[in-house]
Amino acid sequence: MNNVELKSVELSNGETLVYRVRSGGEDPLLLVHGNMSSSVFFDVLFEALDPRFQVVAVDLRGFGLSSYRTPIHRIEDFAEDLLLFADDVGLSEFSILGWSTGGGAALQLASMIPDRVRSVILMASMSTRGYPFYGPESGEAGTQPQRLTTWEEIAAQEKTQVMSGAIERGDKAFLRAVFDAAVFTNAKPSDDRYEAYLDEMLLQRNLVDVYHALNVFNMTDEPHECSPGTGALSRVSCPVLCVQGTDDLVITRLMTEELVHDLGDRLKLVEGHRFGHAPQIDDAEWLAREIAQFVLK
């Protein structure tokens, strides 16, 4: 990544966040990655984004090169880190892009400092009501899987153990197969980029904690099985752009419908493009234009 510098900052809570910043540009844009990734996954977007942006991408706590001294329990923990980060690196007013899990953190941050977040871009984002994790089907006709409610229940699931085991033993072949099947379903990264992404996946130390945080997240005032709802979404006052592809196998249609319902006239939804769960890989140039038109208008 040309003109991109790797830096770090120690937060007052004892965590150290590593981040990448593209030199030049006067309009700050903070990029927040999703689960099983890091700021490295934004490399193509760094190259494509309008030069008027000052682009900053951070490794969240427990991802990439950032520390994981205190485990996270909620998406709000990431948002609180991001607030400390923004203060420390001098982001007084800025826009924020959140990808997948990062979308929840971006909205949460916007609810905490509505006077400083100019706009939010949700890219293949989780819902305002979390990302539900369900137990196995009982096999009985007419019964639905039950939403899990505790960290222990999620940790005990076979699919959780399979994924965490792959990370622990450094099984790049397995992780690549997972991303080929679920994330990079259309365009694929170049071999060099893909190898770098796999290296970043292996640095994650908080998989089960993130799963649990996704499951219990709820910014609305409508309760679900795991949370009564915080109502924090009512404090988001900035415009929100949501980019959602038709071929996304990670984010369900219901999750996008919840975003549309909950954000109301604050949201501009752009859909219909045949993107999977990684729009920046499918068409970085198109995505960069949409972001510039929305933020720099």
Contacts in CASP RR format, 6 or more apart in sequence:
PFRMAT RR
TARGET T0000
AUTHOR 0000-0000-0000
METHOD contacts of the structure
MODEL  1
MNNVELKSVELSNGETLVYRVRSGGEDPLLLVHGNMSSSVFFDVLFEALD
PRFQVVAVDLRGFGLSSYRTPIHRIEDFAEDLLLFADDVGLSEFSILGWS
TGGGAALQLASMIPDRVRSVILMASMSTRGYPFYGPESGEAGTQPQRLTT
WEEIAAQEKTQVMSGAIERGDKAFLRAVFDAAVFTNAKPSDDRYEAYLDE
MLLQRNLVDVYHALNVFNMTDEPHECSPGTGALSRVSCPVLCVQGTDDLV
ITRLMTEELVHDLGDRLKLVEGHRFGHAPQIDDAEWLAREIAQFVLK
1 20 0 8 1.000
1 22 0 8 1.000
1 43 0 8 1.000
1 46 0 8 1.000
1 47 0 8 1.000
2 47 0 8 1.000
3 22 0 8 1.000
3 23 0 8 1.000
3 24 0 8 1.000
4 20 0 8 1.000
4 21 0 8 1.000
4 22 0 8 1.000
4 23 0 8 1.000
4 46 0 8 1.000
5 20 0 8 1.000
5 21 0 8 1.000
5 23 0 8 1.000
6 18 0 8 1.000
6 19 0 8 1.000
6 20 0 8 1.000
7 18 0 8 1.000
7 19 0 8 1.000
7 20 0 8 1.000
7 21 0 8 1.000
8 16 0 8 1.000
8 17 0 8 1.000
8 18 0 8 1.000
8 19 0 8 1.000
8 65 0 8 1.000
9 16 0 8 1.000
9 17 0 8 1.000
9 19 0 8 1.000
9 85 0 8 1.000
9 88 0 8 1.000
9 89 0 8 1.000
10 16 0 8 1.000
11 17 0 8 1.000
11 81 0 8 1.000
11 84 0 8 1.000
11 85 0 8 1.000
11 88 0 8 1.000
12 84 0 8 1.000
13 70 0 8 1.000
13 80 0 8 1.000
13 81 0 8 1.000
13 84 0 8 1.000
14 67 0 8 1.000
14 69 0 8 1.000
14 70 0 8 1.000
15 61 0 8 1.000
15 66 0 8 1.000
15 67 0 8 1.000
15 68 0 8 1.000
15 69 0 8 1.000
15 70 0 8 1.000
15 81 0 8 1.000
16 66 0 8 1.000
16 67 0 8 1.000
17 58 0 8 1.000
17 59 0 8 1.000
17 60 0 8 1.000
17 61 0 8 1.000
17 66 0 8 1.000
17 67 0 8 1.000
17 81 0 8 1.000
17 85 0 8 1.000
18 39 0 8 1.000
18 58 0 8 1.000
18 59 0 8 1.000
18 64 0 8 1.000
18 65 0 8 1.000
18 66 0 8 1.000
19 39 0 8 1.000
19 56 0 8 1.000
19 57 0 8 1.000
19 58 0 8 1.000
19 59 0 8 1.000
19 85 0 8 1.000
19 89 0 8 1.000
20 39 0 8 1.000
20 40 0 8 1.000
20 42 0 8 1.000
20 46 0 8 1.000
20 56 0 8 1.000
20 57 0 8 1.000
20 58 0 8 1.000
21 54 0 8 1.000
21 55 0 8 1.000
21 56 0 8 1.000
21 57 0 8 1.000
22 46 0 8 1.000
22 49 0 8 1.000
22 53 0 8 1.000
22 54 0 8 1.000
22 55 0 8 1.000
22 56 0 8 1.000
24 51 0 8 1.000
24 54 0 8 1.000
25 51 0 8 1.000
25 52 0 8 1.000
25 53 0 8 1.000
25 54 0 8 1.000
26 52 0 8 1.000
26 54 0 8 1.000
27 52 0 8 1.000
27 53 0 8 1.000
27 54 0 8 1.000
27 95 0 8 1.000
27 295 0 8 1.000
27 296 0 8 1.000
28 53 0 8 1.000
28 54 0 8 1.000
28 56 0 8 1.000
28 91 0 8 1.000
28 93 0 8 1.000
28 94 0 8 1.000
28 95 0 8 1.000
29 49 0 8 1.000
29 53 0 8 1.000
29 54 0 8 1.000
29 55 0 8 1.000
29 56 0 8 1.000
29 94 0 8 1.000
29 95 0 8 1.000
29 96 0 8 1.000
29 97 0 8 1.000
29 291 0 8 1.000
29 295 0 8 1.000
30 56 0 8 1.000
30 57 0 8 1.000
30 58 0 8 1.000
30 82 0 8 1.000
30 86 0 8 1.000
30 91 0 8 1.000
30 94 0 8 1.000
30 95 0 8 1.000
30 96 0 8 1.000
30 97 0 8 1.000
31 39 0 8 1.000
31 42 0 8 1.000
31 45 0 8 1.000
31 55 0 8 1.000
31 56 0 8 1.000
31 57 0 8 1.000
31 58 0 8 1.000
31 96 0 8 1.000
31 97 0 8 1.000
31 98 0 8 1.000
31 99 0 8 1.000
32 57 0 8 1.000
32 58 0 8 1.000
32 60 0 8 1.000
32 78 0 8 1.000
32 82 0 8 1.000
32 96 0 8 1.000
32 97 0 8 1.000
32 98 0 8 1.000
32 99 0 8 1.000
32 102 0 8 1.000
32 103 0 8 1.000
32 105 0 8 1.000
32 106 0 8 1.000
33 39 0 8 1.000
33 41 0 8 1.000
33 42 0 8 1.000
33 57 0 8 1.000
33 59 0 8 1.000
33 60 0 8 1.000
33 63 0 8 1.000
33 98 0 8 1.000
33 99 0 8 1.000
33 100 0 8 1.000
33 101 0 8 1.000
33 102 0 8 1.000
34 41 0 8 1.000
34 60 0 8 1.000
34 98 0 8 1.000
34 99 0 8 1.000
34 100 0 8 1.000
34 101 0 8 1.000
34 102 0 8 1.000
34 103 0 8 1.000
35 100 0 8 1.000
35 101 0 8 1.000
35 204 0 8 1.000
35 207 0 8 1.000
35 210 0 8 1.000
35 211 0 8 1.000
35 214 0 8 1.000
36 175 0 8 1.000
36 201 0 8 1.000
36 204 0 8 1.000
36 207 0 8 1.000
37 63 0 8 1.000
37 99 0 8 1.000
37 100 0 8 1.000
37 197 0 8 1.000
37 200 0 8 1.000
37 201 0 8 1.000
38 59 0 8 1.000
38 60 0 8 1.000
38 63 0 8 1.000
38 64 0 8 1.000
38 65 0 8 1.000
38 200 0 8 1.000
38 203 0 8 1.000
39 57 0 8 1.000
39 58 0 8 1.000
39 59 0 8 1.000
39 64 0 8 1.000
40 64 0 8 1.000
40 196 0 8 1.000
40 197 0 8 1.000
40 200 0 8 1.000
41 99 0 8 1.000
41 197 0 8 1.000
41 200 0 8 1.000
41 278 0 8 1.000
41 280 0 8 1.000
42 57 0 8 1.000
42 99 0 8 1.000
42 280 0 8 1.000
43 193 0 8 1.000
43 196 0 8 1.000
44 189 0 8 1.000
44 193 0 8 1.000
44 280 0 8 1.000
44 281 0 8 1.000
44 284 0 8 1.000
45 55 0 8 1.000
45 280 0 8 1.000
45 284 0 8 1.000
45 287 0 8 1.000
45 288 0 8 1.000
46 55 0 8 1.000
46 57 0 8 1.000
47 284 0 8 1.000
48 280 0 8 1.000
48 284 0 8 1.000
48 285 0 8 1.000
48 287 0 8 1.000
48 288 0 8 1.000
49 55 0 8 1.000
49 288 0 8 1.000
49 291 0 8 1.000
49 292 0 8 1.000
50 288 0 8 1.000
50 291 0 8 1.000
50 292 0 8 1.000
50 296 0 8 1.000
52 292 0 8 1.000
52 296 0 8 1.000
53 292 0 8 1.000
53 295 0 8 1.000
53 296 0 8 1.000
56 89 0 8 1.000
56 91 0 8 1.000
58 66 0 8 1.000
58 82 0 8 1.000
58 85 0 8 1.000
59 65 0 8 1.000
59 66 0 8 1.000
60 66 0 8 1.000
60 78 0 8 1.000
60 81 0 8 1.000
60 102 0 8 1.000
60 105 0 8 1.000
61 67 0 8 1.000
61 68 0 8 1.000
61 70 0 8 1.000
61 72 0 8 1.000
61 77 0 8 1.000
61 78 0 8 1.000
61 81 0 8 1.000
61 206 0 8 1.000
62 68 0 8 1.000
62 72 0 8 1.000
62 204 0 8 1.000
62 205 0 8 1.000
62 206 0 8 1.000
63 200 0 8 1.000
63 203 0 8 1.000
63 204 0 8 1.000
63 205 0 8 1.000
63 206 0 8 1.000
64 200 0 8 1.000
64 203 0 8 1.000
64 204 0 8 1.000
65 203 0 8 1.000
68 205 0 8 1.000
68 206 0 8 1.000
71 206 0 8 1.000
71 209 0 8 1.000
72 78 0 8 1.000
72 206 0 8 1.000
72 209 0 8 1.000
72 210 0 8 1.000
72 213 0 8 1.000
73 209 0 8 1.000
73 212 0 8 1.000
73 213 0 8 1.000
74 213 0 8 1.000
74 216 0 8 1.000
74 217 0 8 1.000
75 101 0 8 1.000
75 104 0 8 1.000
75 105 0 8 1.000
75 108 0 8 1.000
75 130 0 8 1.000
75 213 0 8 1.000
75 214 0 8 1.000
75 217 0 8 1.000
76 108 0 8 1.000
77 213 0 8 1.000
78 102 0 8 1.000
78 105 0 8 1.000
78 108 0 8 1.000
78 213 0 8 1.000
79 104 0 8 1.000
79 105 0 8 1.000
79 108 0 8 1.000
79 109 0 8 1.000
79 112 0 8 1.000
80 112 0 8 1.000
82 105 0 8 1.000
82 109 0 8 1.000
83 109 0 8 1.000
83 112 0 8 1.000
83 113 0 8 1.000
85 91 0 8 1.000
86 94 0 8 1.000
86 109 0 8 1.000
86 113 0 8 1.000
86 116 0 8 1.000
91 116 0 8 1.000
92 116 0 8 1.000
93 116 0 8 1.000
93 117 0 8 1.000
93 118 0 8 1.000
94 116 0 8 1.000
94 117 0 8 1.000
94 118 0 8 1.000
95 117 0 8 1.000
95 118 0 8 1.000
95 119 0 8 1.000
95 120 0 8 1.000
95 121 0 8 1.000
95 295 0 8 1.000
96 106 0 8 1.000
96 109 0 8 1.000
96 110 0 8 1.000
96 117 0 8 1.000
96 119 0 8 1.000
96 120 0 8 1.000
96 121 0 8 1.000
97 106 0 8 1.000
97 120 0 8 1.000
97 121 0 8 1.000
97 122 0 8 1.000
97 123 0 8 1.000
97 291 0 8 1.000
98 104 0 8 1.000
98 105 0 8 1.000
98 106 0 8 1.000
98 120 0 8 1.000
98 121 0 8 1.000
98 122 0 8 1.000
98 123 0 8 1.000
98 125 0 8 1.000
99 123 0 8 1.000
99 124 0 8 1.000
99 125 0 8 1.000
99 280 0 8 1.000
100 123 0 8 1.000
100 124 0 8 1.000
100 125 0 8 1.000
100 126 0 8 1.000
100 250 0 8 1.000
100 251 0 8 1.000
100 277 0 8 1.000
101 126 0 8 1.000
101 131 0 8 1.000
101 210 0 8 1.000
101 214 0 8 1.000
102 125 0 8 1.000
102 126 0 8 1.000
103 120 0 8 1.000
103 122 0 8 1.000
103 123 0 8 1.000
103 125 0 8 1.000
103 126 0 8 1.000
104 125 0 8 1.000
104 126 0 8 1.000
104 128 0 8 1.000
104 130 0 8 1.000
104 217 0 8 1.000
104 219 0 8 1.000
106 120 0 8 1.000
106 121 0 8 1.000
106 122 0 8 1.000
106 125 0 8 1.000
107 120 0 8 1.000
107 122 0 8 1.000
107 128 0 8 1.000
107 219 0 8 1.000
107 233 0 8 1.000
107 236 0 8 1.000
107 240 0 8 1.000
108 219 0 8 1.000
108 232 0 8 1.000
109 117 0 8 1.000
110 117 0 8 1.000
110 120 0 8 1.000
110 236 0 8 1.000
110 237 0 8 1.000
110 238 0 8 1.000
111 219 0 8 1.000
111 232 0 8 1.000
111 233 0 8 1.000
111 234 0 8 1.000
111 235 0 8 1.000
111 236 0 8 1.000
112 232 0 8 1.000
112 235 0 8 1.000
114 235 0 8 1.000
114 236 0 8 1.000
114 237 0 8 1.000
114 238 0 8 1.000
117 238 0 8 1.000
118 238 0 8 1.000
118 295 0 8 1.000
119 238 0 8 1.000
119 239 0 8 1.000
119 240 0 8 1.000
119 241 0 8 1.000
119 294 0 8 1.000
119 295 0 8 1.000
120 236 0 8 1.000
120 238 0 8 1.000
120 239 0 8 1.000
120 240 0 8 1.000
120 241 0 8 1.000
121 240 0 8 1.000
121 241 0 8 1.000
121 242 0 8 1.000
121 243 0 8 1.000
121 291 0 8 1.000
121 294 0 8 1.000
121 295 0 8 1.000
122 240 0 8 1.000
122 241 0 8 1.000
122 242 0 8 1.000
122 243 0 8 1.000
122 259 0 8 1.000
123 243 0 8 1.000
123 279 0 8 1.000
123 280 0 8 1.000
123 287 0 8 1.000
124 243 0 8 1.000
124 244 0 8 1.000
124 245 0 8 1.000
124 248 0 8 1.000
124 250 0 8 1.000
124 251 0 8 1.000
124 275 0 8 1.000
124 276 0 8 1.000
124 277 0 8 1.000
124 278 0 8 1.000
124 279 0 8 1.000
125 242 0 8 1.000
125 244 0 8 1.000
125 251 0 8 1.000
125 255 0 8 1.000
125 259 0 8 1.000
126 214 0 8 1.000
126 217 0 8 1.000
126 251 0 8 1.000
126 255 0 8 1.000
127 254 0 8 1.000
127 255 0 8 1.000
127 256 0 8 1.000
127 258 0 8 1.000
127 259 0 8 1.000
127 262 0 8 1.000
128 218 0 8 1.000
128 219 0 8 1.000
128 220 0 8 1.000
128 233 0 8 1.000
128 258 0 8 1.000
128 259 0 8 1.000
128 262 0 8 1.000
128 263 0 8 1.000
129 217 0 8 1.000
129 218 0 8 1.000
129 219 0 8 1.000
129 220 0 8 1.000
129 222 0 8 1.000
129 224 0 8 1.000
129 255 0 8 1.000
129 258 0 8 1.000
129 262 0 8 1.000
130 214 0 8 1.000
130 215 0 8 1.000
130 216 0 8 1.000
130 217 0 8 1.000
130 218 0 8 1.000
130 224 0 8 1.000
130 255 0 8 1.000
131 214 0 8 1.000
131 215 0 8 1.000
131 217 0 8 1.000
131 255 0 8 1.000
132 147 0 8 1.000
132 215 0 8 1.000
132 224 0 8 1.000
132 225 0 8 1.000
132 226 0 8 1.000
133 147 0 8 1.000
133 148 0 8 1.000
133 154 0 8 1.000
133 157 0 8 1.000
133 211 0 8 1.000
133 214 0 8 1.000
133 215 0 8 1.000
134 145 0 8 1.000
134 146 0 8 1.000
134 147 0 8 1.000
134 148 0 8 1.000
135 145 0 8 1.000
135 146 0 8 1.000
135 147 0 8 1.000
135 148 0 8 1.000
135 153 0 8 1.000
135 157 0 8 1.000
136 145 0 8 1.000
136 157 0 8 1.000
137 143 0 8 1.000
137 145 0 8 1.000
138 145 0 8 1.000
146 225 0 8 1.000
147 215 0 8 1.000
147 224 0 8 1.000
147 225 0 8 1.000
147 226 0 8 1.000
148 154 0 8 1.000
148 157 0 8 1.000
148 215 0 8 1.000
148 226 0 8 1.000
149 215 0 8 1.000
149 216 0 8 1.000
149 225 0 8 1.000
149 226 0 8 1.000
150 212 0 8 1.000
151 208 0 8 1.000
151 209 0 8 1.000
151 212 0 8 1.000
154 160 0 8 1.000
154 208 0 8 1.000
154 211 0 8 1.000
154 212 0 8 1.000
154 215 0 8 1.000
155 161 0 8 1.000
155 208 0 8 1.000
160 207 0 8 1.000
160 208 0 8 1.000
160 211 0 8 1.000
163 178 0 8 1.000
163 207 0 8 1.000
164 207 0 8 1.000
164 208 0 8 1.000
165 171 0 8 1.000
166 174 0 8 1.000
166 175 0 8 1.000
166 178 0 8 1.000
167 175 0 8 1.000
167 201 0 8 1.000
167 202 0 8 1.000
167 204 0 8 1.000
167 207 0 8 1.000
170 202 0 8 1.000
172 198 0 8 1.000
172 202 0 8 1.000
175 198 0 8 1.000
175 201 0 8 1.000
175 202 0 8 1.000
176 194 0 8 1.000
176 198 0 8 1.000
179 197 0 8 1.000
180 188 0 8 1.000
181 249 0 8 1.000
182 249 0 8 1.000
182 250 0 8 1.000
182 277 0 8 1.000
183 249 0 8 1.000
183 250 0 8 1.000
183 276 0 8 1.000
183 277 0 8 1.000
183 278 0 8 1.000
184 276 0 8 1.000
184 277 0 8 1.000
184 278 0 8 1.000
184 281 0 8 1.000
185 247 0 8 1.000
185 249 0 8 1.000
185 276 0 8 1.000
185 277 0 8 1.000
186 247 0 8 1.000
186 274 0 8 1.000
186 275 0 8 1.000
186 276 0 8 1.000
186 281 0 8 1.000
186 282 0 8 1.000
187 281 0 8 1.000
187 282 0 8 1.000
187 283 0 8 1.000
188 194 0 8 1.000
188 281 0 8 1.000
189 197 0 8 1.000
189 281 0 8 1.000
215 226 0 8 1.000
216 226 0 8 1.000
216 227 0 8 1.000
217 227 0 8 1.000
218 224 0 8 1.000
218 226 0 8 1.000
218 227 0 8 1.000
218 228 0 8 1.000
218 229 0 8 1.000
218 230 0 8 1.000
219 229 0 8 1.000
219 230 0 8 1.000
219 231 0 8 1.000
219 232 0 8 1.000
219 233 0 8 1.000
219 262 0 8 1.000
220 229 0 8 1.000
220 230 0 8 1.000
220 231 0 8 1.000
220 233 0 8 1.000
220 262 0 8 1.000
221 229 0 8 1.000
221 231 0 8 1.000
221 233 0 8 1.000
221 234 0 8 1.000
222 229 0 8 1.000
223 229 0 8 1.000
233 262 0 8 1.000
233 263 0 8 1.000
236 263 0 8 1.000
236 266 0 8 1.000
237 266 0 8 1.000
238 266 0 8 1.000
239 266 0 8 1.000
239 267 0 8 1.000
239 268 0 8 1.000
239 294 0 8 1.000
240 263 0 8 1.000
240 266 0 8 1.000
240 267 0 8 1.000
240 268 0 8 1.000
241 267 0 8 1.000
241 268 0 8 1.000
241 270 0 8 1.000
241 290 0 8 1.000
241 291 0 8 1.000
241 294 0 8 1.000
242 256 0 8 1.000
242 259 0 8 1.000
242 260 0 8 1.000
242 263 0 8 1.000
242 267 0 8 1.000
242 268 0 8 1.000
242 269 0 8 1.000
242 270 0 8 1.000
242 271 0 8 1.000
243 270 0 8 1.000
243 271 0 8 1.000
243 275 0 8 1.000
243 279 0 8 1.000
243 287 0 8 1.000
243 290 0 8 1.000
244 251 0 8 1.000
244 256 0 8 1.000
244 269 0 8 1.000
244 270 0 8 1.000
244 271 0 8 1.000
244 272 0 8 1.000
244 275 0 8 1.000
245 271 0 8 1.000
245 272 0 8 1.000
245 273 0 8 1.000
245 274 0 8 1.000
245 275 0 8 1.000
245 276 0 8 1.000
245 279 0 8 1.000
246 271 0 8 1.000
246 272 0 8 1.000
246 273 0 8 1.000
246 274 0 8 1.000
246 275 0 8 1.000
246 276 0 8 1.000
247 274 0 8 1.000
247 275 0 8 1.000
247 276 0 8 1.000
248 275 0 8 1.000
248 276 0 8 1.000
248 277 0 8 1.000
249 276 0 8 1.000
249 277 0 8 1.000
250 277 0 8 1.000
251 277 0 8 1.000
256 269 0 8 1.000
256 271 0 8 1.000
259 267 0 8 1.000
259 269 0 8 1.000
260 267 0 8 1.000
260 269 0 8 1.000
268 294 0 8 1.000
270 290 0 8 1.000
273 279 0 8 1.000
273 282 0 8 1.000
273 283 0 8 1.000
273 286 0 8 1.000
274 282 0 8 1.000
275 282 0 8 1.000
275 283 0 8 1.000
276 282 0 8 1.000
279 287 0 8 1.000
280 287 0 8 1.000
END
